[in-house]
Amino acid sequence: MDNTYQTLLTLYRIVREETHPEQYLCTPREMILHSTFGWELIHKHLLSLAEEGLVILQQLDTPHCYITPVGIELVKSITPEENEKEGVGLLLNEKLV
């Protein structure tokens, strides 16, 4: 899976337990703590995901982000539901490879 979509998956895992995940404003600190990538690469991924309409970036003191409903649906479509809760494994979607 492309690293950009790994960043989307990381964002989804942060917000998935929220009542309205698309309204959760995720901080850079949260992304760094939950990701294996550094902030510069995460930010580059988020910019790319924003161009695809999968996240919304909001510039405060630092860039914060929201996952969009489209981003949520994409992650759900490539993540096996039984593994989603455990955070284990992903199905490769030919569209993403």
C-alpha positions in Angstrom: 0.0 0.0 0.0 1.2 3.5 -0.9 2.6 5.3 2.2 0.1 8.2 1.5 -2.7 5.8 2.2 -0.9 4.5 5.3 -1.2 8.1 6.6 -4.9 8.1 5.8 -5.3 4.8 7.6 -3.4 6.3 10.6 -5.8 9.2 10.7 -8.8 6.9 10.4 -7.5 4.8 13.4 -7.3 8.0 15.4 -10.8 9.1 14.7 -12.8 5.9 14.2 -14.2 5.7 17.7 -15.6 9.2 17.6 -19.3 9.8 17.2 -18.6 12.0 14.2 -15.2 11.1 13.0 -15.3 13.6 10.1 -15.6 16.4 12.6 -12.6 15.4 14.7 -9.8 17.9 14.3 -6.6 15.9 14.4 -3.4 17.5 15.6 0.1 17.0 14.2 1.1 15.6 17.5 -1.5 12.9 17.3 -0.4 12.0 13.7 3.3 11.8 14.8 2.5 9.7 17.8 0.5 7.2 15.8 2.6 7.1 12.6 5.9 5.6 11.7 6.7 8.6 9.5 8.1 12.0 10.5 6.1 15.2 10.3 7.5 16.4 7.0 6.5 13.2 5.3 3.1 13.1 7.0 2.4 16.7 6.0 3.4 15.8 2.4 1.0 12.9 2.5 -1.8 15.0 4.0 -1.4 17.6 1.2 -1.7 14.8 -1.4 -4.7 13.3 0.4 -6.3 16.8 0.5 -5.9 17.1 -3.3 -7.9 13.8 -3.6 -10.6 15.1 -1.3 -9.8 12.5 1.4 -8.8 14.9 4.1 -9.3 18.6 4.9 -6.4 20.6 6.1 -6.9 23.6 8.4 -4.0 25.9 9.2 -4.0 27.0 12.9 -0.7 27.4 14.6 0.2 24.2 12.8 -1.7 22.3 10.1 -4.5 20.3 11.6 -6.7 17.9 9.6 -10.1 16.3 9.3 -10.8 13.0 7.5 -13.7 13.4 5.0 -16.5 11.0 4.6 -14.9 9.9 1.3 -11.7 9.2 3.1 -13.5 7.1 5.7 -15.3 5.1 3.0 -12.0 4.5 1.2 -10.3 3.2 4.4 -13.3 1.0 5.2 -13.2 -0.4 1.6 -9.6 -1.5 1.9 -9.5 -2.6 5.5 -11.0 -6.0 6.4 -13.7 -5.3 9.0 -12.7 -8.1 11.4 -9.1 -6.7 11.4 -10.1 -3.1 11.6 -10.7 -3.2 15.3 -7.5 -5.1 15.9 -5.5 -2.8 13.6 -4.0 -5.8 11.8 -3.4 -6.2 8.1 -4.8 -4.6 5.0 -6.2 -5.8 1.7 -4.4 -4.3 -1.2 -6.8 -2.6 -3.6 -5.5 -2.6 -7.2 -6.7 1.0 -7.5 -4.2 2.1 -4.8 -1.2 0.1 -5.8 
